[in-house]
């Protein structure tokens, strides 16, 4: 069995991206007047969206680069 660290990192990143949407708070349903909040609903919503985009993009890029790298490596070993 082969250890593929990039695939593990990519999978975890994709899962974290999906999990960030689970905690999404819709700013339309927040109370209109929260004065002493640590973070506003709009800020929280945008952080969740950017977290999803960032983690998902990182996971997809890592999977694609790892797949291409593994295919190149296997073609080299087949030709030798």
C-alpha positions as CSV (number, residue, x, y, z in Angstrom):
1,X,0.0,0.0,0.0
2,X,1.3,3.4,-1.0
3,X,1.3,6.4,1.3
4,X,-0.1,9.4,-0.6
5,X,0.2,12.4,1.7
6,X,-1.1,14.9,-0.9
7,X,-4.3,12.9,-1.3
8,X,-4.9,12.9,2.4
9,X,-4.3,16.6,2.7
10,X,-6.5,17.4,-0.2
11,X,-9.3,15.2,1.2
12,X,-9.2,16.8,4.6
13,X,-9.2,20.3,2.9
14,X,-12.3,19.4,0.9
15,X,-14.0,18.1,4.0
16,X,-13.2,21.3,5.9
17,X,-14.5,23.3,3.0
18,X,-17.9,21.5,3.1
19,X,-17.9,21.7,6.9
20,X,-17.5,25.5,6.8
21,X,-20.8,25.7,4.9
22,X,-22.5,23.7,7.7
23,X,-21.9,26.5,10.1
24,X,-23.0,29.2,7.7
25,X,-25.2,31.9,9.2
26,X,-27.6,33.7,6.8
27,X,-27.3,37.4,7.5
28,X,-31.0,37.9,6.5
29,X,-32.2,35.9,9.6
30,X,-30.0,37.7,12.1
31,X,-31.5,40.2,14.5
32,X,-31.2,43.7,13.0
33,X,-29.8,45.5,16.1
34,X,-26.9,43.6,17.8
35,X,-24.8,46.4,19.3
36,X,-22.1,44.6,21.4
37,X,-21.5,41.6,19.3
38,X,-18.0,40.3,18.8
39,X,-18.6,39.8,15.1
40,X,-21.5,40.8,12.9
41,X,-23.7,38.3,11.0
42,X,-22.4,39.7,7.7
43,X,-18.8,39.3,8.7
44,X,-19.4,35.7,9.9
45,X,-21.2,34.9,6.6
46,X,-18.4,36.2,4.5
47,X,-15.8,34.4,6.5
48,X,-17.6,31.1,6.1
49,X,-17.9,31.7,2.3
50,X,-14.3,32.6,2.0
51,X,-13.3,29.6,4.1
52,X,-15.3,27.3,1.8
53,X,-13.8,28.8,-1.3
54,X,-10.2,28.7,0.1
55,X,-10.3,25.1,1.4
56,X,-12.1,23.7,-1.6
57,X,-9.8,25.4,-4.1
58,X,-6.7,24.2,-2.2
59,X,-8.1,20.7,-2.0
60,X,-9.0,20.6,-5.7
61,X,-5.6,22.0,-6.8
62,X,-3.8,19.6,-4.6
63,X,-5.7,16.6,-6.0
64,X,-5.1,17.7,-9.6
65,X,-1.4,18.3,-9.1
66,X,-1.0,15.1,-7.2
67,X,-2.8,13.1,-9.9
68,X,-0.7,14.6,-12.6
69,X,2.5,14.0,-10.7
70,X,1.6,10.3,-10.0
71,X,0.7,9.7,-13.7
72,X,4.0,11.2,-14.8
73,X,5.9,9.1,-12.3
74,X,4.1,5.9,-13.3
75,X,4.8,6.6,-17.0
76,X,8.5,7.0,-16.3
77,X,8.6,3.8,-14.4
78,X,6.7,1.9,-17.1
79,X,9.1,3.1,-19.8
80,X,12.2,2.0,-17.9
